[in-house]
Amino acid sequence: MSYKTILVHADLGAGAEGRIRLAARLARAGAAHLIGSAPTGVSRFIPPATLAAAGPAFAERCAGLRRDAALALARFERLAAEEGVDSAEARLVDDDADAGMALQARYCDLVVVSKAGAVEPPMPDDLPEYLMLTSGRPVLVLPAAHDGRAMDGNAMVAWDGSVEACRAAAGALPLLRAARRATVIGLGDDGDDPSTGAQACDGLAAWLRRQGVAAQPISSPLGGDIGKALLSAAAGADCGLLVMGGYGHARFRELLLGGVTATVLREMTLPVLFAH
């Protein structure tokens, strides 16, 4: 398995260059098609007649949003060329960022975005959460200050035996194969738990090794504040990537996240691949 289509969010925010460079490097390494998407924030559900009737101020606002998206795509194309991507596509999309990205993600293998605070307004600050819960694809979320460096050092896989964790481990395989070492750690405080204990982590590590990943389990599962403990364990192991299931659900426009997921999204300082 390798990523053959990668979707990256393109905007004018401070995190955009590192995000695009990392996505471009992943695309080049896997000979993948790279799509840079710049949603304007102008909803596709607004009829043209309504736009025309809204007056010149609203029309100018929409035009400004489209100009910003075009500038973001110009930077995407420049960075993709600099990184040597053979197949790249720039998309200016009249849609909300979250819904527009989620729709496109369904035809891709990986989505690359930045955590809240690293995108330019008027982009929503819940974009990673929304994509994780609604896109049906693995979502690689980068910290705001990420500089685009490769994730070929150590990685950590959080394991609790859930469907979400299974999907995350499978969706991260191309990244985990490139890692120097992948550590499997159980989420929970019971070392004998059949889902998170030593035997479960041994089982996942063995499966990962058969997939070409240099994987090893660690014996003691995490307890207490699991989100903070997980981030601390990743930092202690000098990891450049964390892989975990994303928990929660989307009810209309309300995103209800599990506690561990919310903590990691809020406090992460390394790239995290989520799958739901």
Residue pairs with C-beta under 8 A, 6 or more apart in sequence:
1 170
1 173
1 174
2 30
2 31
2 32
2 174
3 26
3 27
3 30
3 32
3 109
3 110
3 174
4 30
4 31
4 32
4 33
4 109
5 32
5 33
5 35
5 107
5 108
5 109
5 110
6 23
6 26
6 27
6 32
6 33
6 34
6 35
6 108
6 109
6 110
6 111
6 112
7 35
7 37
7 101
7 104
7 105
7 108
7 110
7 111
7 112
8 19
8 20
8 23
8 24
8 34
8 35
8 36
8 37
8 76
8 111
8 112
8 113
9 16
9 19
9 37
9 38
9 97
9 101
9 111
9 112
9 113
9 114
9 119
9 127
10 16
10 20
10 36
10 37
10 38
10 69
10 72
10 73
10 75
10 76
10 90
11 38
11 68
11 69
11 72
11 119
11 120
11 123
12 68
12 71
12 72
12 75
12 120
13 114
13 118
13 119
13 120
13 123
14 118
14 144
15 114
15 118
15 119
15 142
15 144
15 145
15 146
16 72
16 75
16 114
16 118
16 119
16 120
17 75
17 79
17 148
18 142
18 145
18 146
18 147
18 148
19 112
19 113
19 114
19 118
19 142
19 146
19 148
20 36
20 75
20 76
20 79
20 80
20 148
21 79
21 83
21 147
21 148
22 112
22 142
22 146
22 148
22 149
22 150
22 151
22 271
23 34
23 36
23 112
24 34
24 79
24 80
24 82
24 83
24 84
24 85
24 88
25 83
25 148
25 150
26 32
26 110
26 112
26 174
26 175
27 33
27 34
27 80
27 85
27 87
27 88
28 83
28 84
28 85
28 86
29 178
30 174
31 86
31 87
32 87
32 109
33 87
33 88
33 89
34 80
34 85
34 87
34 88
34 89
35 88
35 89
35 91
35 104
35 108
36 72
36 73
36 76
36 77
36 80
36 88
36 89
36 90
36 91
37 91
37 93
37 100
37 101
37 104
38 69
38 70
38 72
38 73
38 76
38 90
38 91
38 92
38 93
39 69
39 93
39 94
39 95
39 96
39 97
39 100
39 101
39 123
40 62
40 65
40 66
40 68
40 69
40 92
40 93
40 94
40 95
41 65
41 96
41 97
41 122
41 123
42 62
42 65
42 66
42 94
42 95
43 94
43 95
43 96
44 94
44 95
44 100
51 58
51 59
51 62
52 59
65 122
66 92
66 94
68 120
69 92
69 93
70 92
73 90
73 91
73 92
76 88
76 90
77 88
77 90
80 88
81 88
91 104
93 100
93 104
95 103
96 124
97 119
97 123
97 124
97 127
98 124
98 126
98 127
98 130
98 131
98 134
101 111
101 113
101 127
101 131
101 135
102 130
102 131
102 134
102 135
105 111
105 131
105 135
105 136
105 137
105 139
106 135
106 136
106 137
108 137
109 137
109 138
110 137
110 138
110 139
110 140
110 171
111 131
111 135
111 137
111 138
111 139
111 140
112 139
112 140
112 142
113 119
113 127
113 128
113 131
113 139
113 140
113 141
113 142
114 128
114 141
114 142
114 143
114 144
114 146
115 128
115 141
115 142
115 143
115 144
115 265
115 268
116 125
116 126
116 127
116 128
116 265
117 125
117 144
118 142
118 143
118 144
118 145
119 125
119 127
124 130
126 255
128 139
128 141
128 265
128 274
129 248
129 255
129 257
129 265
130 250
130 255
131 137
131 139
132 139
132 141
132 246
132 248
132 261
132 274
132 275
132 276
133 246
133 248
133 249
133 250
133 255
133 276
134 250
136 276
137 171
137 275
138 167
138 168
138 171
138 172
138 273
138 274
138 275
139 246
139 273
139 274
139 275
140 175
140 271
140 272
140 273
141 265
141 268
141 271
141 272
141 273
141 274
142 271
143 268
143 269
143 270
143 271
146 271
149 240
150 178
151 175
151 178
151 179
151 240
151 241
151 271
152 178
152 179
152 180
152 240
153 179
153 180
153 238
153 239
153 240
153 241
154 179
154 180
154 181
154 182
154 183
154 237
154 238
154 239
154 240
154 241
155 172
155 175
155 176
155 179
155 181
155 182
155 183
155 239
155 240
155 241
155 242
155 243
156 182
156 183
156 184
156 185
156 230
156 233
156 234
156 237
156 239
156 241
156 242
156 243
157 168
157 169
157 172
157 176
157 182
157 183
157 184
157 185
157 204
157 208
157 215
157 243
157 244
158 165
158 168
158 185
158 187
158 230
158 242
158 243
158 244
158 245
159 165
159 169
159 184
159 185
159 186
159 187
159 196
159 200
159 201
159 204
160 186
160 187
160 188
160 195
160 196
160 245
161 194
161 195
161 196
161 200
162 195
162 245
162 247
163 245
164 245
164 246
164 247
164 275
164 276
165 244
165 245
166 245
167 245
167 275
167 276
168 243
168 244
168 245
168 246
168 273
168 274
168 275
169 176
169 204
169 207
169 208
169 243
170 275
171 273
171 275
172 241
172 243
172 273
172 275
173 211
173 213
175 241
175 243
175 273
176 182
176 208
176 211
176 213
176 215
176 241
176 243
177 211
177 212
177 213
179 213
179 214
179 240
179 241
180 214
181 214
181 215
181 216
182 205
182 208
182 213
182 214
182 215
182 216
183 215
183 216
183 217
183 218
183 237
183 239
184 201
184 204
184 205
184 208
184 215
184 216
184 217
184 218
185 201
185 217
185 218
185 221
185 222
185 230
185 233
186 193
186 196
186 197
186 198
186 200
186 201
186 217
186 220
186 221
186 222
187 196
187 221
187 222
187 226
187 230
187 260
188 195
188 196
188 197
188 221
188 222
188 223
188 226
189 221
189 222
189 223
189 224
190 196
190 197
190 221
191 197
191 198
191 219
191 220
191 221
192 198
193 200
193 221
194 200
196 221
197 221
198 217
198 219
201 217
201 218
201 219
201 221
202 217
204 215
204 217
205 215
205 216
205 217
206 215
208 215
209 215
222 229
222 230
222 233
223 229
225 263
226 259
226 260
226 263
227 259
227 260
227 261
227 262
227 263
227 264
227 267
228 263
228 267
230 242
230 244
230 260
230 264
231 242
231 263
231 264
231 267
231 268
231 269
234 242
234 270
235 269
235 270
239 270
240 270
240 271
241 270
241 271
241 272
241 273
242 264
242 268
242 270
242 271
242 272
242 273
243 272
243 273
244 260
244 261
244 264
244 272
244 273
244 274
245 274
245 275
245 276
246 257
246 258
246 261
246 274
246 275
246 276
247 257
247 258
247 260
247 261
247 276
248 255
248 256
248 257
248 258
248 261
248 262
248 276
249 256
250 256
257 265
261 274
264 272
265 272
